[in-house]
């Protein structure tokens, strides 16, 4: 059936327009008792296609951030009042925040005339004073490999649903291949721009500043994937995309697109804290490892799992240093080991600028979430120290962390990572 010409033009116009969030607001909500908490959990599990929980409901008396569409504001507020929840508007104009954050985007790589010499990194495609798109990230890792061939090797872990490459960066001085490994990645959730910004900066720090801390590379092999969700990440930058897109871009059986890659791993998959709604933000997919991006990460990790001592997954936001498990409130048998190392790392991180981080298991701090990469890294791949680091901020800006916080964030998180690296050298 053919659409009438006018209707076809209208549909094409809508599809070519960037999603806007006019009238959307982010509410900070606190459930005061079990009944009200159960209501939040029900909304999270059953209406995540309408209400975007920027932070999951965790427990009674915990503050939860929820983005509410204008058409549902009255319903949402009435619900808060009926169940006697504390609530207030945290971000009054989401679209305005998006427009402000887009000022922090670096010019497309093909249009640049050269980076500012004041950045100190003018020879690279990234300078970490702005957020860069996917081509710039590709160019950067290739520049590092070309400039430091004795330290950096770039291979492909595979391609995404849309055919975008998923680079795997190895940083090593070579040798017998028996060194301990740290595996680090970022960008599994598209809208969390600070994650690739940190991971790429860490690559630069390990390589460019090798002479300042050669022990970290002489004694450890680093395997780093700077962008696990290249399709979604590209969509957040696109003039016809969605700045707050979280999932990948593979179509589902119905009308909705995307799976939450961090609910698609085959360890306690679909046992709670994910959604069966294809339109939901935490949709877990039709089966474990149904998504090619998750399979690519799995295979990259398994290729070095026997030598890997630490797995890092970098996210935003909230300022948490998280351990497994996410699928249950029970703790791993070796939780004290994980906690003690995390505490030492966070102590150094916080000492930089006083930024507070909480430490604990994912479920006990953030709420139930199954099928996550950190749980699989520990329970599936057998990596003892598996951490998810939720970086800045606490929710003032949410996923739209201003670019002037990129370097302060990176410097403090690096201090924590250094502590972990020093521990790995002794393992």
C-alpha positions as CSV (number, residue, x, y, z in Angstrom):
1,X,0.0,0.0,0.0
2,X,1.4,3.4,-1.0
3,X,1.2,6.4,1.3
4,X,-0.4,9.5,-0.1
5,X,2.3,12.0,-1.2
6,X,1.6,14.5,1.5
7,X,1.7,11.8,4.2
8,X,4.9,10.3,2.8
9,X,6.5,13.7,2.9
10,X,5.4,14.2,6.5
11,X,6.8,10.8,7.6
12,X,10.1,11.5,5.8
13,X,10.3,14.8,7.5
14,X,9.7,13.3,11.0
15,X,12.3,10.6,10.4
16,X,14.8,13.2,9.3
17,X,14.4,15.3,12.4
18,X,16.5,14.8,15.6
19,X,14.4,13.7,18.5
20,X,13.6,16.6,20.8
21,X,12.8,16.6,24.5
22,X,10.8,19.8,24.8
23,X,8.7,19.7,28.0
24,X,10.5,16.6,29.4
25,X,11.7,16.9,33.0
26,X,13.8,14.8,35.2
27,X,12.3,14.1,38.7
28,X,14.2,13.0,41.7
29,X,11.9,10.6,43.6
30,X,12.3,9.0,47.0
31,X,10.1,6.1,48.1
32,X,9.4,6.3,51.8
33,X,8.0,2.8,52.3
34,X,7.8,-0.6,50.7
35,X,4.4,0.1,49.0
36,X,5.7,3.2,47.3
37,X,9.0,1.5,46.4
38,X,7.1,-1.4,44.8
39,X,5.2,1.2,42.6
40,X,8.5,2.6,41.4
41,X,9.8,-0.9,40.6
42,X,6.6,-1.6,38.7
43,X,7.0,1.5,36.6
44,X,10.6,0.6,36.0
45,X,9.8,-3.0,34.9
46,X,6.5,-2.4,33.0
47,X,6.5,1.2,31.8
48,X,10.1,1.8,30.8
49,X,8.9,2.5,27.3
50,X,7.4,5.7,28.8
51,X,9.4,6.6,31.9
52,X,13.2,6.7,31.4
53,X,14.8,5.8,34.7
54,X,18.2,7.5,34.6
55,X,18.9,5.7,37.8
56,X,17.1,2.5,38.8
57,X,14.9,2.2,41.9
58,X,17.2,0.7,44.5
59,X,15.5,0.7,47.9
60,X,13.4,2.6,50.3
61,X,14.8,6.1,51.0
62,X,17.0,6.1,47.9
63,X,16.8,8.9,45.4
64,X,15.8,7.8,41.9
65,X,16.1,10.0,38.8
66,X,13.2,9.6,36.3
67,X,12.7,11.4,33.0
68,X,9.0,12.1,32.4
69,X,7.4,13.0,29.1
70,X,5.2,16.1,29.2
71,X,2.1,14.0,28.3
72,X,2.6,11.9,31.4
73,X,3.6,14.6,33.9
74,X,0.2,14.9,35.5
75,X,-0.2,11.1,35.8
76,X,3.3,10.8,37.2
77,X,2.9,13.6,39.8
78,X,-0.5,12.2,40.9
79,X,1.1,8.8,41.4
80,X,3.8,10.3,43.5
81,X,1.2,12.1,45.7
82,X,-1.1,9.1,46.0
83,X,1.8,6.9,47.3
84,X,3.2,9.7,49.4
85,X,6.6,9.9,47.7
86,X,9.0,12.7,48.0
87,X,9.7,14.3,44.6
88,X,11.1,17.4,43.0
89,X,12.2,18.5,39.6
90,X,15.9,17.9,39.1
91,X,16.2,19.0,35.5
92,X,13.5,21.4,34.5
93,X,14.2,21.5,30.7
94,X,15.9,18.4,29.3
95,X,15.9,19.9,25.8
96,X,17.8,23.0,27.0
97,X,20.4,20.7,28.7
98,X,20.8,18.8,25.4
99,X,21.3,22.1,23.4
100,X,23.9,23.3,26.0
101,X,25.7,19.9,25.8
102,X,25.9,20.0,22.0
103,X,28.2,23.0,22.4
104,X,30.7,20.6,23.9
105,X,30.9,18.5,20.7
106,X,34.2,18.7,18.7
107,X,33.8,19.6,15.1
108,X,33.5,16.6,12.8
109,X,36.9,15.2,11.9
110,X,36.6,16.0,8.2
111,X,36.0,19.7,8.9
112,X,38.8,20.3,11.3
113,X,41.7,22.6,10.4
114,X,43.8,21.4,13.4
115,X,43.4,21.3,17.1
116,X,44.4,24.0,19.5
117,X,48.0,23.9,20.5
118,X,47.0,24.9,24.0
119,X,45.5,21.4,24.5
120,X,48.9,19.8,24.7
121,X,47.6,17.0,22.4
122,X,47.4,18.9,19.1
123,X,48.8,16.0,17.1
124,X,45.9,13.8,17.9
125,X,42.3,13.7,16.7
126,X,41.1,14.0,20.3
127,X,42.0,16.6,22.9
128,X,39.6,15.7,25.7
129,X,38.3,19.3,26.0
130,X,35.2,18.3,24.0
131,X,33.3,15.2,23.1
132,X,34.3,13.5,19.8
133,X,32.4,11.4,17.4
134,X,33.1,7.9,16.2
135,X,35.4,8.7,13.3
136,X,37.6,10.8,15.6
137,X,37.9,7.8,18.0
138,X,38.9,5.5,15.1
139,X,41.4,8.1,13.9
140,X,42.9,8.4,17.4
141,X,43.5,4.7,18.0
142,X,45.1,4.4,14.6
143,X,47.3,7.5,15.3
144,X,48.5,5.9,18.5
145,X,49.4,2.7,16.7
146,X,51.2,4.5,14.0
147,X,53.1,6.8,16.4
148,X,54.0,4.1,18.9
149,X,54.2,0.8,17.0
150,X,56.4,-0.7,19.7
151,X,53.6,-0.3,22.3
152,X,50.3,-0.2,20.5
153,X,48.5,-2.7,18.3
154,X,45.0,-2.1,17.0
155,X,42.9,-5.0,15.8
156,X,39.2,-5.4,15.2
157,X,37.0,-7.3,17.7
158,X,34.3,-7.4,15.0
159,X,31.7,-5.1,13.5
160,X,28.4,-3.9,14.9
161,X,24.9,-4.5,13.5
162,X,25.3,-1.4,11.2
163,X,28.8,-2.5,10.2
164,X,30.9,-0.1,12.4
165,X,34.2,-1.4,13.6
166,X,34.8,-2.3,17.2
167,X,38.5,-1.7,17.7
168,X,40.6,-3.6,20.3
169,X,43.6,-1.8,21.4
170,X,46.5,-3.8,22.9
171,X,49.2,-1.9,24.9
172,X,52.2,-4.0,25.6
173,X,56.0,-4.0,25.5
174,X,55.8,-7.6,24.2
175,X,57.6,-10.5,25.7
176,X,56.5,-14.1,26.4
177,X,52.8,-13.4,26.5
178,X,52.6,-14.6,30.1
179,X,51.9,-11.1,31.6
180,X,48.8,-10.4,33.6
181,X,46.1,-8.6,31.7
182,X,43.8,-5.7,32.5
183,X,40.8,-5.6,30.1
184,X,39.0,-2.2,30.0
185,X,36.1,-1.0,28.0
186,X,33.6,1.9,27.7
187,X,30.6,3.1,25.8
188,X,28.3,0.2,26.1
189,X,25.5,2.7,26.7
190,X,25.4,5.2,23.9
191,X,24.4,8.3,25.8
192,X,27.2,8.0,28.4
193,X,29.7,10.1,26.4
194,X,32.2,10.4,29.3
195,X,33.0,6.7,29.1
196,X,34.7,6.7,25.7
197,X,36.2,10.1,26.7
198,X,37.9,8.4,29.7
199,X,38.9,5.2,28.0
200,X,40.6,7.0,25.1
201,X,42.3,9.3,27.5
202,X,43.6,6.3,29.5
203,X,45.1,4.9,26.2
204,X,46.9,8.1,25.7
205,X,48.1,8.2,29.3
206,X,49.5,4.7,29.2
207,X,51.3,5.3,25.9
208,X,52.2,9.0,25.6
209,X,53.3,9.1,29.2
210,X,54.9,5.7,29.3
211,X,58.1,7.1,30.6
212,X,56.4,8.5,33.7
213,X,55.1,5.0,34.7
214,X,56.8,2.3,32.6
215,X,56.0,-0.4,35.1
216,X,52.3,-0.3,34.2
217,X,53.1,-1.4,30.6
218,X,56.3,-3.4,31.2
219,X,54.5,-5.7,33.6
220,X,50.9,-5.7,32.3
221,X,49.3,-6.2,29.0
222,X,46.3,-3.9,28.5
223,X,43.4,-4.8,26.2
224,X,41.1,-1.8,25.7
225,X,37.9,-1.4,23.8
226,X,37.0,2.3,23.7
227,X,33.6,2.0,22.2
228,X,31.3,-1.1,22.6
229,X,28.2,0.4,21.1
230,X,29.4,2.3,18.0
231,X,26.0,2.4,16.3
232,X,24.2,3.9,19.3
233,X,27.0,6.3,20.0
234,X,26.9,7.5,16.4
235,X,23.1,7.9,16.7
236,X,23.5,10.2,19.8
237,X,25.7,12.5,17.6
238,X,23.5,12.4,14.5
239,X,21.4,15.4,13.5
240,X,18.7,12.9,12.9
241,X,19.3,10.9,16.0
242,X,18.6,11.0,19.7
243,X,21.1,12.4,22.3
244,X,19.7,10.3,25.1
245,X,19.7,7.0,23.2
246,X,21.0,4.1,25.4
247,X,20.7,0.8,23.4
248,X,22.2,-0.5,20.3
249,X,20.5,0.0,16.9
250,X,19.5,-3.5,15.9
251,X,15.8,-3.8,15.1
252,X,13.5,-6.0,17.2
253,X,10.6,-8.1,16.0
254,X,8.1,-5.3,16.7
255,X,8.3,-1.7,15.9
256,X,11.0,-0.7,18.3
257,X,14.8,-0.7,17.8
258,X,17.6,-1.6,20.2
259,X,18.7,-3.9,22.9
260,X,20.4,-2.9,26.1
261,X,23.8,-4.5,25.5
262,X,24.5,-4.5,29.3
263,X,21.5,-6.8,29.8
264,X,22.4,-9.2,27.0
265,X,25.3,-11.2,28.5
266,X,24.9,-14.9,29.2
267,X,25.2,-15.0,33.0
268,X,21.9,-15.1,34.9
269,X,20.3,-13.5,31.8
270,X,16.8,-12.3,32.3
271,X,16.6,-13.1,36.0
272,X,15.5,-9.6,37.1
273,X,16.3,-6.0,36.6
274,X,15.9,-6.0,32.9
275,X,12.9,-5.5,30.6
276,X,11.0,-7.8,28.2
277,X,9.5,-4.8,26.5
278,X,11.2,-4.2,23.2
279,X,10.7,-0.4,23.6
280,X,12.1,-0.5,27.1
281,X,15.4,1.1,27.9
282,X,16.7,-2.1,29.6
283,X,15.3,-4.5,27.0
284,X,17.4,-7.7,27.4
285,X,17.1,-9.0,23.9
286,X,15.5,-12.2,22.6
287,X,18.2,-14.4,24.0
288,X,21.5,-14.1,25.8
289,X,24.2,-12.9,23.4
290,X,21.6,-12.3,20.8
291,X,23.4,-9.0,19.9
292,X,26.6,-9.1,17.8
293,X,28.2,-6.3,19.8
294,X,27.9,-8.4,23.0
295,X,29.3,-11.5,21.2
296,X,32.2,-9.5,19.9
297,X,33.1,-8.3,23.4
298,X,32.7,-11.8,24.8
299,X,35.1,-13.3,22.3
300,X,37.7,-10.5,22.8
301,X,37.6,-11.1,26.6
302,X,37.7,-14.9,26.3
303,X,40.8,-14.7,24.1
304,X,42.8,-13.5,27.0
305,X,40.6,-14.5,30.0
306,X,43.2,-17.0,31.3
307,X,45.6,-14.1,31.9
308,X,43.1,-11.4,32.8
309,X,43.1,-10.3,36.5
310,X,40.9,-7.3,36.2
311,X,37.9,-6.3,34.1
312,X,36.8,-2.6,34.0
313,X,33.6,-1.4,32.5
314,X,33.3,2.4,32.5
315,X,29.9,4.1,32.7
316,X,28.1,7.2,33.9
317,X,26.7,8.5,36.1
318,X,26.5,8.4,39.9
319,X,30.1,8.0,41.2
320,X,30.1,4.4,42.2
321,X,32.8,1.7,42.1
322,X,30.7,-1.4,41.7
323,X,31.4,-5.1,42.2
324,X,29.4,-8.1,41.2
325,X,26.8,-9.4,41.7
326,X,24.1,-7.5,39.9
327,X,21.6,-10.3,39.6
328,X,21.3,-11.0,43.3
329,X,21.9,-9.2,46.7
330,X,24.1,-12.1,47.7
331,X,27.8,-11.4,47.5
332,X,30.6,-13.3,45.8
333,X,32.7,-15.5,48.1
334,X,35.7,-13.3,47.5
335,X,33.8,-10.0,47.9
336,X,36.1,-8.8,50.7
337,X,39.0,-9.0,48.2
338,X,37.1,-7.0,45.6
339,X,36.0,-4.4,48.2
340,X,39.4,-3.9,49.7
341,X,41.1,-3.2,46.4
342,X,38.2,-0.9,45.4
343,X,38.5,1.0,48.7
344,X,42.2,1.6,48.1
345,X,41.5,2.8,44.6
346,X,38.7,5.1,45.6
347,X,40.8,6.6,48.4
348,X,43.3,7.7,45.8
349,X,40.6,8.8,43.4
350,X,38.9,11.0,46.0
351,X,42.1,12.5,47.2
352,X,42.5,14.3,43.9
353,X,39.5,16.7,44.2
354,X,37.4,15.3,47.0
355,X,34.9,13.6,44.6
356,X,33.0,11.0,46.7
357,X,32.4,7.5,45.4
358,X,30.4,4.7,47.0
359,X,31.7,1.1,46.9
360,X,29.6,-2.0,46.9
361,X,27.9,-4.7,44.8
362,X,25.7,-3.5,41.9
363,X,22.5,-4.9,43.4
364,X,23.0,-3.6,46.9
365,X,23.9,-0.1,45.7
366,X,22.0,0.3,42.4
367,X,19.4,-2.4,42.4
368,X,18.8,-5.7,40.6
369,X,20.2,-6.0,37.0
370,X,20.9,-9.3,35.3
371,X,22.8,-10.1,32.1
372,X,25.4,-7.4,32.8
373,X,28.9,-7.5,31.4
374,X,30.6,-7.3,34.8
375,X,28.7,-10.3,36.2
376,X,29.5,-12.3,33.1
377,X,33.2,-11.3,33.3
378,X,33.4,-12.8,36.8
379,X,30.9,-15.6,36.6
380,X,31.3,-16.5,33.0
381,X,34.9,-15.7,32.0
382,X,36.3,-16.3,35.5
383,X,38.0,-12.9,36.0
384,X,38.3,-12.4,39.8
385,X,38.4,-8.6,39.9
386,X,35.4,-7.3,37.9
387,X,34.4,-3.7,38.3
388,X,31.9,-1.3,36.9
389,X,32.9,2.3,37.5
390,X,30.1,4.8,37.3
391,X,31.9,8.1,36.8
392,X,30.8,11.8,37.3
393,X,28.4,13.3,38.2
394,X,25.7,12.7,40.9
395,X,22.9,13.8,38.6
396,X,23.1,17.6,38.3
397,X,23.9,17.1,34.6
398,X,23.2,13.4,34.3
399,X,24.4,12.0,31.0
400,X,25.2,15.5,29.7
401,X,28.4,16.0,31.8
402,X,29.9,19.3,30.6
403,X,33.1,19.0,28.6
404,X,35.0,21.1,31.2
405,X,34.7,18.1,33.5
406,X,36.2,15.6,31.2
407,X,39.8,16.1,32.2
408,X,39.1,16.4,36.0
409,X,37.1,13.2,35.8
410,X,39.8,11.4,33.9
411,X,42.6,12.5,36.2
412,X,40.9,11.3,39.3
413,X,39.7,8.0,37.9
414,X,43.2,7.3,36.6
415,X,44.5,7.5,40.1
416,X,42.1,4.8,41.1
417,X,43.1,2.7,38.1
418,X,46.8,3.1,39.0
419,X,46.1,1.5,42.4
420,X,44.5,-1.5,40.7
421,X,47.4,-1.8,38.2
422,X,49.9,-1.8,41.0
423,X,48.0,-4.7,42.7
424,X,47.9,-6.6,39.4
425,X,51.7,-6.5,39.2
426,X,51.8,-8.4,42.4
427,X,49.3,-11.0,41.5
